[in-house]
């Protein structure tokens, strides 16, 4: 199991990520991705789903047309871990493809 990051470690990681923020009332991070159309949004979700399976670490997400809202937390650890930071970085890269 991954270790939960300290609040300071999460803040440091958020400074390096693009547009991610803490979720009010939860030890989680979130970001809303907006694409040109549904096809691009679905392509992003497909890339992220493959990464999630490889990591055995799955996001909470919600999709409507060209918008994908993502929340990351490690349920087993009770908060944000290095797995969430890795997934957030991957999603930032995948959203630019």
C-alpha positions in Angstrom: 0.0 0.0 0.0 1.2 3.5 -0.8 1.8 5.9 2.1 -0.4 9.0 2.5 1.5 12.2 1.7 1.9 15.0 4.2 -0.1 18.2 3.5 3.3 19.9 2.7 4.2 17.2 0.2 0.8 17.5 -1.5 1.2 21.3 -1.7 4.7 20.9 -3.2 3.3 18.4 -5.8 0.4 20.7 -6.7 2.9 23.5 -7.5 4.4 21.1 -10.2 1.1 20.0 -11.7 -1.0 22.0 -14.1 -4.3 23.2 -12.6 -4.8 20.5 -10.0 -6.3 21.6 -6.6 -7.3 20.2 -3.3 -10.9 19.0 -2.8 -12.8 20.8 0.0 -13.6 18.4 2.8 -11.6 15.5 1.4 -7.9 14.4 1.2 -8.1 14.4 -2.6 -7.0 16.5 -5.6 -9.1 17.4 -8.6 -9.0 18.9 -12.0 -11.5 19.6 -14.8 -10.3 18.9 -18.3 -12.0 20.5 -21.3 -11.6 19.2 -24.8 -12.7 20.2 -28.3 -15.3 17.5 -28.5 -16.5 14.2 -27.1 -14.1 12.2 -29.2 -11.1 14.0 -27.7 -12.5 13.6 -24.2 -13.1 9.9 -24.7 -9.6 9.4 -26.2 -8.2 11.0 -23.0 -10.2 8.8 -20.8 -9.1 5.7 -22.8 -5.4 6.6 -22.3 -6.0 7.3 -18.6 -8.0 4.1 -18.2 -5.1 2.1 -19.6 -2.6 3.8 -17.2 -5.0 3.2 -14.3 -5.1 -0.5 -15.1 -1.3 -0.7 -15.3 -1.0 1.1 -12.0 -4.0 -0.7 -10.4 -5.0 2.8 -9.3 -8.3 4.1 -10.6 -9.6 7.7 -10.7 -13.0 9.0 -9.8 -14.3 10.8 -12.9 -17.4 12.2 -14.5 -17.8 13.0 -18.2 -20.3 15.1 -20.1 -19.5 15.6 -23.8 -16.1 17.4 -23.9 -15.6 17.8 -20.2 -14.0 15.3 -17.8 -13.9 16.0 -14.1 -11.3 14.0 -12.2 -10.8 13.4 -8.5 -7.8 11.4 -7.3 -7.2 9.9 -3.9 -5.9 6.6 -2.6 -8.8 5.0 -0.7 -6.6 2.4 1.0 -4.3 5.1 2.4 -7.1 7.5 3.3 -5.8 10.3 1.2 -3.4 11.6 -1.5 -0.3 9.4 -2.2 2.4 9.3 -4.8 0.1 7.2 -6.9 -2.3 10.1 -7.2 0.5 12.5 -8.1 1.8 10.1 -10.8 -1.7 9.7 -12.2 -2.2 13.5 -12.2 1.0 14.0 -14.1 0.1 11.4 -16.6 -3.3 12.9 -17.2 -1.8 16.3 -17.8 0.5 14.8 -20.4 -2.4 12.7 -22.0 -4.6 15.8 -22.2 -2.1 17.5 -24.5 -2.1 14.6 -27.0 
